[in-house]
């Protein structure tokens, strides 16, 4: 459980930080980019993006970008904090975050292809 001082710090940061979409896209050393970020509410599972997702995009190393953000979910009136980094690793791009076990976790950051985006859009239109 988070301490009250941590929650207060996340809320204060949310109030002063710029929306992430104004700081993106960011280009990586391997020529790939991070076009946007979407956070899932830790309480209800809703998607948080746009002006409701605020934070900082910081270049940590020549091949690493760190993103520290807070998203406000209007559905459940909750703040979700995320802290992760995006690493250019040769031809691939990795997303890394600190897991609940205290160890760094990683997975490949893969952008949807155009055909995947079209299928996803069509599924939304169909009943």
C-alpha positions in Angstrom: 0.0 0.0 0.0 1.3 3.5 -0.8 2.0 5.9 2.0 0.1 9.2 2.1 3.2 11.3 1.4 3.8 9.3 -1.9 0.2 9.8 -3.0 0.4 13.5 -2.2 3.7 13.7 -4.3 2.1 11.9 -7.2 -1.0 14.2 -7.1 1.2 17.4 -6.9 3.3 16.1 -9.9 0.0 15.5 -11.8 -1.1 19.1 -11.2 2.2 20.6 -12.5 3.5 18.2 -15.2 2.6 18.6 -18.8 0.5 16.1 -20.7 2.7 13.3 -22.1 1.2 13.6 -25.6 2.9 17.1 -25.8 6.3 15.5 -25.2 6.0 12.7 -27.7 6.9 11.2 -30.1 10.5 10.7 -28.9 13.1 9.1 -31.2 15.5 6.4 -30.0 19.1 5.8 -31.0 18.1 2.8 -33.2 15.8 5.0 -35.4 12.6 3.8 -33.8 10.2 6.1 -31.9 7.7 6.1 -29.1 4.7 7.8 -30.6 2.5 7.8 -27.5 1.8 6.2 -24.2 -1.4 4.8 -22.8 -1.8 3.7 -19.2 -4.3 1.3 -17.7 -6.0 2.4 -14.5 -4.8 0.3 -11.6 -8.3 0.3 -10.0 -10.8 -0.3 -12.8 -8.7 -1.2 -15.8 -9.8 1.7 -18.0 -7.5 3.3 -20.5 -6.0 6.6 -19.6 -4.5 8.9 -22.2 -4.6 12.5 -23.6 -4.6 15.3 -21.1 -5.4 12.9 -18.3 -1.9 11.4 -18.6 0.8 13.8 -17.3 4.4 13.4 -16.6 8.0 13.7 -17.7 10.0 12.2 -20.6 13.7 12.1 -19.7 16.7 10.9 -21.7 18.6 8.8 -19.2 21.3 7.5 -21.5 22.0 7.8 -25.3 19.8 4.7 -25.9 17.3 5.0 -22.9 14.3 7.2 -22.3 12.7 7.2 -18.9 9.0 8.0 -18.6 7.6 9.0 -15.2 3.8 9.7 -15.3 0.6 9.9 -13.4 -2.8 9.2 -15.0 -6.1 10.4 -13.7 -9.1 8.0 -14.3 -12.3 9.9 -14.5 -14.4 6.7 -14.2 -13.2 5.8 -10.7 -11.6 9.1 -9.6 -8.2 7.5 -9.1 -4.6 8.4 -9.9 -2.3 5.7 -11.4 1.5 6.2 -11.3 3.8 4.6 -13.8 7.5 4.7 -14.0 9.2 2.9 -16.9 12.0 3.2 -19.4 12.2 2.5 -23.1 15.6 1.1 -24.3 17.0 0.8 -27.9 18.7 -2.6 -28.0 20.0 -3.1 -31.5 17.0 -3.5 -33.8 14.6 -4.1 -31.1 13.0 -1.7 -28.5 12.4 -2.8 -25.0 10.1 -1.5 -22.3 11.4 -2.0 -18.8 9.7 -1.6 -15.4 10.3 -2.5 -11.8 8.1 -5.5 -11.0 6.3 -6.2 -7.8 9.0 -8.6 -6.9 11.6 -5.7 -6.9 13.3 -6.9 -10.1 13.4 -5.2 -13.4 11.0 -6.7 -16.0 11.3 -6.3 -19.7 9.3 -7.0 -22.9 9.6 -6.0 -26.5 7.9 -2.8 -27.4 6.0 -3.6 -30.6 3.9 -1.1 -32.6 0.8 -2.4 -34.2 1.0 -2.9 -38.0 -1.5 -1.0 -40.2 -3.5 -4.2 -40.8 -3.8 -4.8 -37.1 -5.0 -1.3 -36.5 -7.6 -1.7 -39.3 -8.9 -5.0 -37.8 -9.1 -3.4 -34.3 -11.0 -0.5 -35.7 -13.4 -2.7 -37.6 -14.1 -4.8 -34.5 -15.1 -1.7 -32.6 -17.6 -0.9 -35.4 -19.2 -4.3 -35.4 -21.9 -5.2 -32.8 
